[in-house]
């Protein structure tokens, strides 16, 4: 897979921790909220593709249908997201799953507004964001808070259409989430969750909040901790701490996906972190480790030797995807490849084969990343 020289803002820097000094100097200055999905020229290119390419038009249609259906729905925010460490049958997790259906609706509404500037879509997206901002509070659990990614991405799409009071309320909610995440990291040092997949999700959420709010300390946290996460979570052979701890490609992918999502958001604002290499460890190398399994060239029996007690509970409960000994399903790797396509366009044939869509833009994410990258 290709690599690119890492950089912080505009200057080109050597890989790994050496990028931090310049990055922190930049972020010591007052920061404004920044978009990390579509610049105005990228939006123009996206609309042109949707108008000229049938696969691009088809990629947006599921979002359009969901947005239209969501106009008749009402938000169902939940005060505290409870997912991590709970079996699928737990009432708290069931309630959370139901409430989080709002995230897909919200994102669809925001994406459609970004494309079509439909007032109804903006008004309804605003209703969802304000409802959640008024009710939801983080307890600093990144596995719970990672579910808010769609809300952050939706806000990035519609922020320019919202008034100042709504923006202030929504950004206060996001800031509470980021503050809780940083507190959970700094108050109890030395835990494995400081560098496991938990921290990958933490860095993603704090990074997206940094761009949503323009608060420099959130960006500083990410820039400081990102190389450390690469060093402690990923291994020189391409495997990861999570893979060995849980004996599952599921968790190898689960720790990589938020890091790739974060890198894409950072790249949109000039921070090239994807190529960060520390002692032979890198995201690209760890994706290479997973590729033979995702491509169906190798197999792995999942969770057989997991050290996680919760994995055993899920296996005994018969939860799909967590039964010890079941082979890794290559389709579970598709979200990672779609996210990594932003940096590695040569992944497209594998994405097309897994998705069953041999077209230039087999999904909305591939379409979006195609215009972001150009």
C-alpha positions in Angstrom: 0.0 0.0 0.0 1.2 3.5 -0.7 2.5 5.8 2.0 2.7 9.6 2.2 4.9 11.9 4.1 3.2 13.1 7.2 2.7 16.8 7.8 1.2 19.2 10.3 -0.7 21.8 8.5 1.4 22.9 5.6 5.1 22.1 6.5 6.2 18.6 5.7 7.7 16.7 8.7 9.3 13.4 9.5 7.0 10.6 10.6 5.9 9.8 14.2 6.3 12.0 17.3 8.5 14.5 15.5 5.4 16.0 13.9 4.2 17.2 17.2 6.2 20.3 17.9 5.1 22.2 14.8 1.5 20.9 15.2 1.3 22.2 18.8 2.6 25.6 17.8 -0.1 25.9 15.2 -2.8 24.8 17.7 -1.6 27.1 20.4 -3.2 29.9 18.4 -7.0 30.5 18.7 -8.7 28.0 16.4 -12.0 28.4 14.6 -14.5 25.6 14.0 -13.5 23.9 10.7 -15.3 21.7 8.3 -13.8 18.3 7.8 -16.1 16.8 5.1 -16.7 19.0 2.2 -15.1 22.2 1.0 -17.1 24.4 -1.4 -15.2 23.2 -4.4 -15.6 19.6 -3.3 -19.3 20.1 -2.9 -19.5 21.4 -6.5 -17.6 18.3 -7.7 -19.9 16.0 -5.8 -23.0 17.6 -7.3 -21.5 17.3 -10.7 -20.8 13.6 -10.2 -24.3 12.9 -8.9 -25.7 14.6 -12.0 -23.5 12.8 -14.5 -22.7 9.4 -13.1 -25.4 6.8 -12.5 -23.5 5.0 -9.8 -22.9 8.3 -7.9 -26.6 9.0 -8.2 -27.4 5.5 -6.9 -25.0 6.0 -4.0 -26.9 8.9 -2.6 -30.4 7.5 -3.1 -30.5 5.5 0.2 -29.7 8.7 2.1 -32.4 10.6 0.2 -35.0 7.9 1.0 -34.1 7.8 4.7 -34.1 11.6 4.9 -37.6 11.8 3.4 -38.9 9.1 5.8 -37.2 10.9 8.7 -39.2 14.1 8.2 -42.2 12.3 9.7 -40.2 11.0 12.7 -39.5 12.6 16.1 -36.1 12.5 17.9 -35.7 10.0 20.7 -32.6 11.1 22.6 -31.3 9.1 25.5 -29.7 10.6 28.6 -26.9 8.1 28.8 -25.7 5.8 26.1 -25.2 2.3 27.5 -23.7 -0.2 25.1 -20.2 -1.1 26.3 -20.0 -4.3 28.4 -23.7 -5.2 28.1 -25.2 -8.2 26.4 -27.6 -7.5 23.5 -30.5 -8.7 25.7 -29.8 -6.1 28.4 -32.7 -3.6 28.6 -30.3 -0.6 28.8 -28.6 -1.7 25.6 -32.0 -2.3 23.9 -33.1 1.2 24.8 -29.8 2.6 23.6 -30.1 0.8 20.3 -33.5 2.2 19.7 -32.5 5.7 20.5 -29.4 5.5 18.3 -31.6 5.0 15.3 -31.7 8.8 15.4 -28.1 8.9 14.3 -28.8 7.4 10.9 -31.8 9.7 10.4 -29.9 12.8 11.5 -27.0 12.1 9.2 -29.2 11.4 6.2 -31.1 14.7 6.8 -27.9 16.6 7.1 -26.3 15.1 4.0 -29.4 15.8 1.9 -29.4 19.4 3.1 -25.7 19.7 2.2 -26.6 18.5 -1.4 -30.0 20.0 -2.0 -30.4 22.8 0.5 -33.9 21.6 1.3 -35.2 23.7 4.2 -37.3 20.8 5.6 -34.2 18.7 5.9 -32.3 21.4 7.7 -35.1 22.1 10.1 -35.5 18.4 11.0 -31.7 17.9 11.4 -31.7 20.9 13.7 -34.5 19.3 15.8 -32.5 16.1 16.2 -29.3 17.9 17.2 -31.0 20.2 19.7 -33.0 17.4 21.2 -29.9 15.3 21.8 -27.9 18.3 23.0 -30.6 19.0 25.6 -30.7 15.4 27.0 -27.6 13.4 26.3 -24.5 13.5 28.6 -21.3 11.4 28.3 -19.9 9.4 31.1 -16.5 9.3 29.4 -16.9 5.8 27.9 -15.5 5.9 24.3 -17.2 2.7 23.3 -20.5 4.4 24.1 -19.5 7.8 22.8 -18.3 6.5 19.4 -21.9 6.2 18.5 -22.1 10.0 18.3 -19.9 10.1 15.2 -22.9 10.5 12.9 -24.1 13.4 15.0 -20.8 15.1 14.7 -20.6 14.5 11.0 -24.2 15.7 10.6 -23.4 18.9 12.5 -20.4 19.5 10.2 -22.8 19.4 7.2 -25.5 21.7 8.6 -23.6 24.1 11.0 -23.6 26.9 8.5 -27.4 26.8 8.3 -28.0 27.0 12.1 -28.4 30.1 14.1 -25.8 31.1 16.8 -27.9 30.0 19.8 -28.4 26.5 18.3 -24.7 26.2 17.5 -23.8 27.2 21.0 -26.1 24.6 22.6 -24.9 21.8 20.3 -21.3 22.6 20.7 -21.6 22.7 24.5 -23.0 19.2 24.3 -20.1 18.0 22.1 -17.6 19.8 24.4 -19.1 17.9 27.4 -18.5 14.7 25.6 -14.8 15.5 24.7 -14.2 16.8 28.3 -15.5 13.5 29.7 -13.4 11.5 27.4 -10.2 13.4 28.2 -11.0 13.2 31.9 -11.5 9.4 31.7 -8.1 9.2 30.1 -6.1 11.4 32.4 -7.7 10.6 35.8 -6.9 6.9 35.9 -3.6 6.4 34.0 -2.0 3.0 33.4 -5.1 1.0 32.3 -5.1 -1.0 29.1 -8.0 1.1 27.9 -5.5 4.0 27.6 -4.1 2.3 24.4 -6.6 -0.4 23.4 -9.4 0.1 20.9 -11.1 2.3 23.5 -8.4 5.0 23.0 -8.7 4.7 19.2 -12.4 5.6 19.6 -11.6 8.3 22.1 -9.2 10.0 19.8 -11.7 9.9 17.0 -14.5 11.6 19.0 -12.2 14.2 20.6 -10.8 15.0 17.2 -14.2 15.5 15.5 -15.3 17.7 18.5 -12.1 19.7 18.0 -13.2 20.7 14.5 -16.9 21.1 15.5 -16.0 23.6 18.3 -12.7 25.1 17.3 -11.2 24.4 20.7 -7.5 24.1 20.4 -7.0 21.9 23.5 -9.0 19.1 21.9 -6.8 19.2 18.8 -3.7 19.3 21.0 -4.8 16.2 22.9 -5.3 14.3 19.6 -2.0 15.4 18.1 -0.1 14.5 21.3 -1.7 11.1 21.8 -2.0 9.9 18.2 1.6 8.8 17.8 1.5 7.2 21.2 -1.5 5.2 20.2 0.2 4.0 17.1 3.2 3.0 19.2 1.3 1.1 21.9 -1.6 -0.3 20.0 -0.1 -1.4 16.7 2.7 -3.9 16.3 5.6 -4.0 13.8 4.2 -7.1 12.1 1.0 -5.3 11.4 -1.1 -6.9 14.0 -2.4 -5.0 17.0 -2.7 -5.3 20.8 -6.5 -5.8 20.3 -6.0 -8.7 17.9 -3.8 -10.6 20.4 -5.8 -9.6 23.5 -9.1 -10.7 21.9 -7.9 -13.2 19.4 -10.2 -11.6 16.9 -9.9 -9.7 13.6 -13.1 -8.0 14.7 -11.2 -6.1 17.3 -8.2 -5.5 15.0 -10.6 -3.7 12.6 -12.5 -2.1 15.5 -9.3 -0.3 16.6 -8.2 0.7 13.1 -11.5 2.0 11.8 -11.8 5.0 14.2 -8.1 5.9 13.6 -8.7 6.0 9.8 -11.9 8.1 10.2 -9.9 10.5 12.4 -7.1 10.7 9.9 -9.5 11.5 7.1 -11.0 14.4 9.1 -7.5 15.7 9.9 -6.4 15.4 6.3 -9.3 17.7 5.2 -7.7 20.4 7.4 -4.1 19.8 6.4 -3.0 17.4 9.1 -1.6 14.2 7.5 -1.5 11.6 10.2 -2.3 8.5 8.3 1.4 8.0 7.3 2.6 8.3 10.9 5.1 5.5 11.5 6.6 4.7 14.9 9.2 1.9 15.1 7.8 0.2 12.0 4.2 0.5 13.2 1.6 2.3 11.0 -2.0 2.2 10.2 -1.3 1.2 6.6 0.8 -1.7 7.7 -1.9 -2.9 10.0 -4.5 -2.7 7.2 -2.2 -4.8 5.1 -2.2 -7.4 8.0 -6.0 -7.6 7.8 -6.3 -7.6 4.0 -5.7 -11.4 3.3 -8.6 -12.2 5.7 -10.9 -9.5 4.3 -10.1 -10.7 0.7 -10.9 -14.3 1.7 -7.3 -15.5 1.1 -6.8 -16.5 4.8 -9.2 -17.5 7.6 -9.2 -17.0 11.3 -11.3 -18.6 14.0 -12.5 -15.7 16.1 -12.3 -15.3 19.9 -11.0 -18.8 20.6 -8.2 -17.6 22.9 -9.7 -14.2 23.9 -8.5 -12.9 27.3 -11.7 -10.9 27.6 -14.3 -12.2 30.0 -17.1 -10.4 28.2 -16.2 -12.2 25.0 -17.0 -15.5 26.7 -20.3 -14.1 28.0 -21.3 -13.1 24.4 -20.2 -16.4 23.0 -22.3 -18.3 25.6 -25.2 -16.1 24.8 -24.9 -16.9 21.2 -24.5 -13.3 20.0 -24.0 -13.2 16.3 -20.4 -12.3 15.4 -19.0 -13.1 18.8 -19.3 -16.9 19.0 -15.9 -18.4 19.8 -14.5 -20.4 16.9 -16.7 -18.9 14.2 -14.6 -17.9 11.1 -14.0 -14.2 10.5 -16.6 -12.9 7.9 -14.8 -10.8 5.2 -17.8 -8.5 5.0 -16.9 -7.3 8.5 -13.9 -5.7 6.9 -15.8 -3.7 4.3 -16.3 -0.5 6.5 -12.5 -0.4 7.2 -11.7 -0.6 3.5 -14.3 2.0 2.6 -12.8 4.4 5.2 -9.2 3.6 4.0 -10.2 4.2 0.4 -9.6 7.9 1.1 -5.9 7.2 1.4 -5.6 3.9 -0.6 -7.7 4.1 -3.8 -6.2 0.8 -4.9 -8.6 -0.8 -2.4 -11.6 -0.1 -4.8 -11.6 -3.6 -6.5 -11.9 -5.3 -3.1 -14.6 -2.9 -2.0 -16.5 -3.5 -5.2 -16.3 -7.3 -4.9 -17.3 -7.3 -1.2 -20.2 -4.9 -1.8 -21.3 -6.7 -5.0 -21.3 -3.4 -6.9 -18.8 -3.3 -9.7 -19.3 0.4 -10.3 -17.1 3.5 -9.8 -18.9 4.5 -6.7 -20.3 1.5 -4.9 -21.3 3.4 -1.8 -21.9 6.9 -0.5 -18.7 6.8 1.5 -16.6 5.9 -1.6 -18.3 8.7 -3.5 -17.7 11.3 -0.7 -14.1 10.3 -0.3 -13.5 10.4 -4.1 -14.3 14.1 -4.2 -12.5 14.8 -0.9 -9.3 13.2 -2.2 -9.2 15.0 -5.6 
